[in-house]
């Protein structure tokens, strides 16, 4: 039997920084209000002409190099995004494959919003454990600034752009593998977080709309339960986790879930302050930050979790296997 291993991580963020002070100049808000409500100080913004696939390419090249593999070794690309290069087709995964110079490889997008990266990991794990694939590139990348209404202070303070990528490989041993993944969804709450459709031209609307309070309450409840169940299913305690790396949506959500699961602050990873909410990119970007700071090392056990539009959610227990 083959086991899926989290072999490497890479990330990229655009150069432009949009600070809370910058937002004060264009919308009725202030640094104190944003920081208290969200924990965010700044976010990155893609340059004009910089596409989601461009961000993903730089993150992917870093992950490929760190995994010590050739691009040609990749036999599947799973791309999580809600801001694709094209509205319907081709998929951004196909665009990325071409930019990487990889031919004749399976490639497709996943639309699971902020849970997209964990959904992608679940696909990679299934393909590898079935024996169908051996090396999978899982990407989460977003240019959310292009679907944000900068006159809506409830949403424009939250979102930023960025990309993260991971190489998942097959191993004959379970040691340092991805132990378990749980993903789920409930379309009954689809109006909580949505980009409305235009009935005139049947296209996606321009801006993210969100029911903030309702989403906050349900996210805390759902994620806390999901993480507790994940640990119980695998006969683990909170003390067994080296790092809790959640989707970086809101400091208050992360803090509440961490406390509910029984994780101390020094095990809870926070990057929301400098990147904001980057949807499917936020977890791999946070993992990359920990890796580059030399805090996350080979053999560390990560607990990942995410909650996003759909509504979708998911959690993952995985050992980090990058040197």
Sine and cosine of phi, psi and omega as CSV:
sin_phi,cos_phi,sin_psi,cos_psi,sin_omega,cos_omega
0.00,0.00,0.60,-0.80,0.07,-1.00
-1.00,-0.08,0.54,-0.84,0.07,-1.00
-0.86,-0.50,0.56,-0.83,-0.02,-1.00
-1.00,0.02,0.75,-0.66,-0.06,-1.00
-0.85,-0.52,0.73,-0.69,0.04,-1.00
-0.99,0.16,1.00,-0.04,-0.23,-0.97
-1.00,0.07,-0.52,0.85,-0.02,-1.00
-0.33,-0.94,0.19,-0.98,-0.02,-1.00
-0.63,-0.78,0.51,-0.86,0.09,-1.00
-0.47,-0.88,0.38,-0.93,0.00,-1.00
-0.43,-0.90,0.31,-0.95,0.07,-1.00
-0.50,-0.87,0.67,-0.74,0.11,-0.99
-0.80,-0.60,0.61,-0.80,0.04,-1.00
-0.88,0.47,0.34,-0.94,-0.06,-1.00
-0.96,0.29,-0.60,0.80,-0.10,-1.00
-0.93,0.37,0.74,-0.67,0.04,-1.00
-0.94,-0.33,0.76,-0.66,0.10,-0.99
-0.93,-0.36,0.95,-0.30,-0.07,-1.00
-1.00,0.00,0.20,-0.98,0.09,-1.00
-0.88,0.48,-0.59,0.81,0.03,-1.00
-0.90,0.44,-0.59,0.81,0.07,-1.00
-0.90,0.44,-0.66,0.75,-0.02,-1.00
-0.92,0.39,-0.51,0.86,0.04,-1.00
-0.85,0.52,-0.45,0.89,-0.05,-1.00
-0.99,0.14,-0.27,0.96,-0.09,-1.00
-0.85,-0.52,-0.18,0.98,-0.01,-1.00
-0.52,-0.85,0.39,-0.92,-0.04,-1.00
-0.97,0.24,1.00,0.08,0.02,-1.00
-0.41,-0.91,0.03,-1.00,0.07,-1.00
-0.44,-0.90,0.29,-0.96,-0.08,-1.00
-0.85,0.53,-0.69,0.72,-0.04,-1.00
-0.88,0.48,-0.70,0.71,-0.01,-1.00
-0.90,0.44,-0.72,0.70,-0.02,-1.00
-0.89,0.45,-0.72,0.69,-0.05,-1.00
-0.90,0.43,-0.66,0.75,-0.01,-1.00
-0.93,0.37,-0.64,0.77,-0.07,-1.00
-0.99,0.16,-0.52,0.86,-0.17,-0.99
-0.79,-0.62,-0.43,0.90,-0.09,-1.00
0.99,0.10,0.12,0.99,-0.07,-1.00
-1.00,-0.09,0.71,-0.70,0.10,-1.00
-0.95,-0.32,-0.58,0.81,-0.01,-1.00
-0.42,-0.91,0.24,-0.97,0.04,-1.00
-0.56,-0.83,0.36,-0.93,-0.02,-1.00
-0.99,-0.12,0.55,-0.84,-0.06,-1.00
-0.80,-0.60,0.79,-0.61,0.00,-1.00
-0.90,0.44,0.57,-0.82,0.03,-1.00
-0.95,0.31,0.36,-0.93,0.09,-1.00
-0.83,0.56,0.77,-0.64,0.00,-1.00
1.00,0.09,-0.09,1.00,0.02,-1.00
-1.00,0.03,0.92,-0.38,-0.10,-0.99
-1.00,0.00,0.27,-0.96,0.07,-1.00
-0.83,0.55,-0.66,0.75,0.01,-1.00
-0.91,0.42,-0.48,0.88,0.04,-1.00
-0.93,0.38,-0.68,0.73,0.06,-1.00
-0.89,0.45,-0.70,0.72,-0.03,-1.00
-0.89,0.45,-0.60,0.80,-0.01,-1.00
-0.86,0.50,-0.73,0.69,-0.03,-1.00
-0.92,0.40,-0.63,0.78,0.05,-1.00
-0.91,0.40,-0.65,0.76,-0.03,-1.00
-0.92,0.40,-0.67,0.74,0.01,-1.00
-0.88,0.48,-0.61,0.79,0.05,-1.00
-0.91,0.42,-0.71,0.70,0.00,-1.00
-0.90,0.43,-0.64,0.77,0.00,-1.00
-0.90,0.44,-0.70,0.72,0.00,-1.00
-0.89,0.46,-0.69,0.72,-0.03,-1.00
-0.93,0.36,-0.46,0.89,0.03,-1.00
-0.98,0.19,-0.17,0.99,-0.01,-1.00
0.85,0.53,0.72,0.69,0.05,-1.00
-0.82,-0.57,0.19,-0.98,0.13,-0.99
-1.00,-0.06,0.49,-0.87,0.04,-1.00
-0.83,0.56,-0.57,0.82,-0.04,-1.00
-0.93,0.37,-0.25,0.97,0.03,-1.00
-0.96,0.29,-0.37,0.93,-0.04,-1.00
-0.95,0.32,0.81,-0.59,0.01,-1.00
-0.89,-0.46,0.14,0.99,0.10,-0.99
-0.33,-0.94,0.70,-0.71,0.11,-0.99
-0.87,-0.50,0.84,-0.54,0.06,-1.00
-0.90,-0.44,0.88,-0.48,-0.16,-0.99
-0.89,-0.45,0.92,-0.39,0.02,-1.00
-1.00,-0.10,0.85,-0.52,0.02,-1.00
-0.28,-0.96,0.47,-0.88,0.19,-0.98
-0.91,-0.42,0.10,0.99,0.04,-1.00
-0.79,-0.62,0.92,0.40,-0.04,-1.00
-0.93,0.37,0.29,-0.96,0.04,-1.00
-0.89,0.46,-0.61,0.79,-0.01,-1.00
-0.85,-0.53,0.51,-0.86,-0.10,-0.99
-0.88,0.47,-0.76,0.65,-0.06,-1.00
-0.90,-0.45,-0.76,0.65,0.00,-1.00
-0.40,-0.92,0.42,-0.91,0.00,1.00
-0.97,0.26,0.24,-0.97,0.05,-1.00
-0.92,0.39,0.46,-0.89,0.03,-1.00
-0.94,0.35,-0.42,0.91,0.09,-1.00
-0.88,0.47,-0.64,0.76,0.04,-1.00
-0.92,0.40,-0.65,0.76,0.04,-1.00
-0.89,0.46,-0.69,0.73,0.00,-1.00
-0.90,0.44,-0.68,0.73,0.03,-1.00
-0.84,0.55,-0.68,0.73,0.00,-1.00
-0.92,0.40,-0.67,0.74,0.00,-1.00
-0.92,0.39,-0.47,0.88,0.07,-1.00
-0.98,0.19,-0.26,0.96,-0.05,-1.00
0.98,0.18,0.43,0.90,0.00,-1.00
-0.99,-0.16,0.82,-0.57,-0.01,-1.00
-0.94,-0.35,0.45,-0.89,0.11,-0.99
0.82,0.57,0.80,0.60,0.01,-1.00
-0.75,-0.67,0.60,-0.80,0.06,-1.00
-0.92,0.40,0.71,-0.70,-0.03,-1.00
-0.45,-0.90,0.76,-0.65,0.03,-1.00
-0.41,-0.91,0.35,-0.94,0.01,-1.00
-1.00,-0.08,0.42,-0.91,0.14,-0.99
-0.84,-0.54,0.73,-0.68,0.06,-1.00
-0.92,-0.39,1.00,0.00,0.03,-1.00
-0.76,-0.65,0.36,0.93,0.04,-1.00
0.80,0.60,-0.73,-0.68,-0.12,-0.99
-0.92,0.40,-0.30,0.95,0.04,-1.00
-1.00,0.02,0.04,1.00,-0.16,-0.99
-0.85,0.53,-0.65,0.76,-0.04,-1.00
-0.91,0.40,-0.66,0.75,0.03,-1.00
-0.92,0.38,-0.62,0.78,0.12,-0.99
-0.85,0.52,-0.67,0.74,0.02,-1.00
-0.89,0.46,-0.67,0.74,0.05,-1.00
-0.88,0.48,-0.61,0.79,-0.01,-1.00
-0.91,0.41,-0.61,0.79,0.05,-1.00
-0.91,0.41,-0.71,0.70,0.01,-1.00
-0.87,0.49,-0.70,0.71,-0.01,-1.00
-0.87,0.49,-0.70,0.72,-0.02,-1.00
-0.91,0.42,-0.69,0.72,0.00,-1.00
-0.89,0.45,-0.66,0.75,-0.03,-1.00
-0.95,0.32,-0.71,0.71,-0.04,-1.00
-0.93,0.36,-0.41,0.91,0.07,-1.00
-0.98,0.18,-0.23,0.97,-0.03,-1.00
1.00,0.04,0.04,1.00,-0.04,-1.00
-0.97,0.25,-0.52,0.85,-0.01,-1.00
-0.70,-0.71,0.36,-0.93,-0.03,-1.00
-0.88,-0.48,-0.50,0.87,-0.05,-1.00
-0.66,-0.76,0.90,-0.44,-0.10,-1.00
-0.86,-0.50,0.74,-0.68,0.12,-0.99
-0.99,-0.12,0.90,-0.44,0.04,-1.00
-0.95,-0.31,0.83,-0.56,-0.08,-1.00
-0.85,-0.53,0.62,-0.78,0.22,-0.98
-0.80,-0.60,0.89,-0.46,-0.06,-1.00
-0.56,-0.83,0.62,-0.79,-0.06,-1.00
-0.56,-0.83,0.55,-0.83,0.25,-0.97
-0.85,-0.53,0.92,0.40,-0.10,-0.99
-0.91,0.41,-0.38,0.92,-0.01,-1.00
-0.86,0.52,-0.33,0.94,-0.04,-1.00
-1.00,0.04,-0.11,0.99,0.09,-1.00
-0.83,-0.56,0.43,0.90,0.03,-1.00
-0.94,-0.34,0.70,-0.71,0.06,-1.00
-1.00,0.00,0.94,-0.33,-0.07,-1.00
-0.99,0.15,0.27,0.96,0.21,-0.98
-0.95,-0.31,-0.07,1.00,-0.01,-1.00
-0.97,-0.24,0.98,-0.18,-0.10,-0.99
-0.93,0.36,-0.29,0.96,0.01,-1.00
-0.95,0.30,-0.44,0.90,-0.04,-1.00
-0.89,-0.45,-0.54,0.84,-0.14,-0.99
-0.92,0.38,-0.36,0.93,0.00,-1.00
-0.98,0.20,-0.22,0.98,-0.18,-0.98
-1.00,-0.01,-0.61,0.79,-0.32,-0.95
-0.96,-0.26,0.54,-0.84,0.05,-1.00
-0.61,-0.79,-0.04,-1.00,-0.07,-1.00
-0.92,-0.40,0.47,-0.88,0.05,-1.00
0.20,-0.98,0.04,-1.00,-0.02,-1.00
-0.51,-0.86,0.53,-0.85,0.11,-0.99
-0.64,-0.77,0.47,-0.88,-0.03,-1.00
-0.55,-0.83,0.53,-0.85,0.02,-1.00
-0.70,-0.72,0.56,-0.83,0.14,-0.99
-0.98,-0.20,0.83,-0.56,0.04,-1.00
-0.93,-0.38,0.83,-0.56,-0.09,-1.00
-0.85,-0.53,0.27,-0.96,0.01,-1.00
-1.00,0.05,0.61,-0.79,0.06,-1.00
-0.68,-0.73,0.49,-0.87,0.03,-1.00
-1.00,0.09,-0.18,0.98,0.00,-1.00
-0.89,-0.46,0.49,-0.87,-0.03,-1.00
-0.98,0.18,-0.26,0.97,-0.03,-1.00
-0.84,0.54,0.73,-0.68,0.02,-1.00
0.86,0.51,0.53,0.85,-0.02,-1.00
-0.99,-0.11,0.06,-1.00,0.18,-0.98
-0.98,0.20,0.93,-0.37,-0.14,-0.99
-0.96,0.28,-0.71,0.70,-0.13,-0.99
-0.31,-0.95,0.52,-0.85,0.08,-1.00
-0.65,-0.76,0.69,-0.72,0.11,-0.99
-0.82,-0.57,0.79,-0.61,0.09,-1.00
-0.77,-0.64,0.52,-0.85,0.00,-1.00
-0.38,-0.92,0.10,-1.00,-0.02,-1.00
-0.36,-0.93,0.38,-0.92,0.08,-1.00
-0.55,-0.84,0.98,-0.20,-0.02,-1.00
-0.94,0.35,-0.13,0.99,0.04,-1.00
-0.92,0.40,-0.30,0.96,0.03,-1.00
-0.94,-0.34,0.43,0.90,-0.11,-0.99
-0.89,0.46,-0.39,0.92,-0.02,-1.00
-0.99,0.12,-0.04,1.00,0.00,-1.00
-0.94,0.34,-0.58,0.81,-0.06,-1.00
-0.55,-0.84,0.93,-0.38,-0.23,-0.97
-0.44,-0.90,0.50,-0.87,0.25,-0.97
-0.94,-0.33,0.97,-0.23,-0.15,-0.99
-0.85,0.53,0.52,-0.85,0.01,-1.00
-1.00,-0.01,0.64,-0.77,0.08,-1.00
-0.99,0.10,0.86,-0.51,-0.02,-1.00
-0.97,0.26,-0.25,0.97,-0.01,-1.00
-0.97,0.23,-0.71,0.70,-0.03,-1.00
-0.86,-0.50,0.17,0.99,0.07,-1.00
0.83,0.56,0.53,0.85,0.02,-1.00
-0.94,-0.33,0.25,-0.97,0.04,-1.00
-0.91,0.41,0.65,-0.76,0.06,-1.00
-0.93,0.38,0.16,-0.99,-0.13,-0.99
-0.98,0.18,-0.50,0.86,-0.24,-0.97
-0.77,-0.64,0.49,-0.87,0.09,-1.00
-0.95,0.31,0.71,-0.71,0.12,-0.99
-0.86,-0.50,0.67,-0.74,-0.09,-1.00
-0.60,-0.80,0.65,-0.76,0.18,-0.98
-1.00,-0.05,1.00,-0.02,-0.19,-0.98
-0.87,0.50,-0.80,0.61,-0.07,-1.00
-0.90,0.44,-0.68,0.73,0.00,-1.00
-0.90,0.43,-0.67,0.75,0.00,-1.00
-0.91,0.42,-0.67,0.74,0.01,-1.00
-0.85,0.53,-0.78,0.63,-0.06,-1.00
-0.89,0.45,-0.70,0.72,-0.03,-1.00
-0.94,0.35,-0.58,0.81,0.01,-1.00
-0.89,0.46,-0.73,0.68,-0.01,-1.00
-0.88,0.48,-0.73,0.68,-0.02,-1.00
-0.89,0.45,-0.74,0.67,-0.08,-1.00
-0.93,0.37,-0.73,0.68,-0.05,-1.00
-0.93,0.38,-0.63,0.77,0.04,-1.00
-0.87,0.50,-0.74,0.68,0.01,-1.00
-0.89,0.45,-0.67,0.74,-0.04,-1.00
-0.90,0.43,-0.68,0.73,0.00,-1.00
-0.93,0.38,-0.68,0.74,0.04,-1.00
-0.87,0.49,-0.70,0.71,0.01,-1.00
-0.91,0.41,-0.62,0.79,0.02,-1.00
-0.87,0.48,-0.70,0.71,0.03,-1.00
-0.90,0.43,-0.71,0.71,-0.02,-1.00
-0.89,0.46,-0.68,0.74,-0.01,-1.00
-0.88,0.48,-0.49,0.87,-0.04,-1.00
-0.97,-0.24,0.22,0.98,0.06,-1.00
0.82,0.58,0.72,0.70,0.00,-1.00
-0.86,-0.52,0.40,-0.92,0.09,-1.00
-0.94,-0.33,0.28,-0.96,0.05,-1.00
-0.84,0.54,-0.53,0.85,-0.01,-1.00
-0.92,0.40,-0.32,0.95,0.02,-1.00
-0.98,0.21,-0.28,0.96,-0.06,-1.00
-0.99,0.10,0.77,-0.63,0.06,-1.00
-0.99,0.15,-0.69,0.73,0.02,-1.00
-0.58,-0.82,0.74,-0.67,0.14,-0.99
-1.00,-0.09,0.91,-0.41,-0.07,-1.00
-0.87,-0.49,1.00,0.00,-0.06,-1.00
-1.00,0.01,0.22,-0.98,0.19,-0.98
-0.85,0.52,0.72,-0.69,-0.10,-0.99
-1.00,-0.04,0.98,0.21,-0.03,-1.00
-0.99,-0.14,-0.69,0.73,-0.18,-0.98
-0.28,-0.96,0.76,-0.65,-0.04,-1.00
-0.85,0.53,-0.64,0.77,-0.07,-1.00
-0.92,0.39,-0.59,0.81,0.07,-1.00
-0.91,0.41,-0.74,0.67,-0.02,-1.00
-0.86,0.50,-0.71,0.71,0.00,-1.00
-0.88,0.47,-0.70,0.71,-0.03,-1.00
-0.91,0.42,-0.67,0.74,0.00,-1.00
-0.93,0.38,-0.69,0.73,0.02,-1.00
-0.85,0.53,-0.70,0.72,0.01,-1.00
-0.91,0.41,-0.64,0.77,0.00,-1.00
-0.90,0.44,-0.60,0.80,-0.01,-1.00
-0.99,0.16,-0.31,0.95,0.01,-1.00
1.00,-0.01,0.50,0.87,-0.03,-1.00
-0.98,-0.18,0.79,-0.62,0.03,-1.00
-0.94,0.35,0.35,-0.93,-0.07,-1.00
-0.85,0.53,-0.55,0.84,-0.06,-1.00
-0.96,0.29,-0.12,0.99,0.08,-1.00
-0.97,-0.24,-0.09,1.00,-0.03,-1.00
-0.99,-0.12,0.87,-0.49,-0.06,-1.00
-1.00,0.03,0.77,-0.64,-0.02,-1.00
-0.79,-0.61,0.85,-0.53,0.13,-0.99
-0.77,-0.64,0.02,1.00,-0.07,-1.00
-0.87,0.50,-0.48,0.88,-0.03,-1.00
-0.86,0.51,-0.63,0.77,-0.09,-1.00
-0.97,-0.25,-0.21,0.98,-0.02,-1.00
-0.86,-0.52,-0.28,0.96,-0.12,-0.99
0.93,0.36,-0.32,-0.95,0.02,-1.00
-1.00,0.02,0.92,-0.39,0.03,-1.00
-0.94,-0.33,0.44,0.90,0.11,-0.99
0.77,0.63,-0.83,-0.55,-0.10,-0.99
-0.90,0.44,-0.31,0.95,-0.02,-1.00
-1.00,0.08,-0.26,0.97,-0.23,-0.97
-0.93,0.38,-0.65,0.76,-0.02,-1.00
-0.92,0.38,-0.78,0.63,0.02,-1.00
-0.90,0.44,-0.52,0.85,0.08,-1.00
-0.91,0.42,-0.64,0.77,0.01,-1.00
-0.93,0.36,-0.65,0.76,0.06,-1.00
-0.88,0.48,-0.67,0.74,0.00,-1.00
-0.90,0.44,-0.66,0.76,0.04,-1.00
-0.86,0.51,-0.67,0.74,0.01,-1.00
-0.92,0.39,-0.62,0.78,0.01,-1.00
-0.92,0.39,-0.72,0.70,-0.04,-1.00
-0.94,0.34,-0.40,0.91,0.07,-1.00
-1.00,0.09,-0.02,1.00,0.03,-1.00
0.92,0.40,0.35,0.94,0.09,-1.00
-1.00,0.06,-0.62,0.78,0.02,-1.00
-1.00,-0.01,0.84,-0.54,-0.07,-1.00
-0.79,-0.61,0.25,-0.97,0.01,-1.00
-0.82,0.57,0.75,-0.66,0.00,-1.00
0.99,-0.10,-0.18,0.98,0.04,-1.00
-0.95,0.32,0.63,-0.78,0.02,-1.00
-0.99,-0.11,0.85,-0.53,-0.02,-1.00
-0.97,-0.24,0.64,-0.77,0.20,-0.98
-0.93,-0.38,0.90,-0.44,0.00,-1.00
-0.96,-0.29,0.56,-0.83,0.14,-0.99
-0.46,-0.89,0.44,-0.90,-0.05,-1.00
-0.42,-0.91,0.40,-0.91,-0.02,-1.00
-0.55,-0.84,0.77,-0.64,-0.05,-1.00
-0.39,-0.92,-0.09,-1.00,-0.04,-1.00
-0.82,0.57,0.63,-0.78,-0.03,-1.00
0.51,-0.86,-0.79,0.61,-0.19,0.98
-0.97,0.26,0.60,-0.80,0.03,-1.00
-0.84,-0.55,0.40,-0.92,0.11,-0.99
-0.38,-0.92,0.26,-0.97,0.00,-1.00
-0.10,-0.99,0.34,-0.94,0.06,-1.00
-0.63,-0.78,0.38,-0.92,-0.09,-1.00
-0.54,-0.84,0.69,-0.72,0.15,-0.99
-0.93,-0.36,0.88,-0.47,-0.07,-1.00
-0.53,-0.85,0.68,-0.74,0.16,-0.99
-0.98,0.18,0.59,-0.81,0.07,-1.00
-1.00,0.00,0.80,-0.59,-0.15,-0.99
-0.86,-0.51,0.39,0.92,0.00,-1.00
-1.00,-0.06,0.74,-0.67,0.02,-1.00
-0.94,0.35,0.00,0.00,0.00,0.00
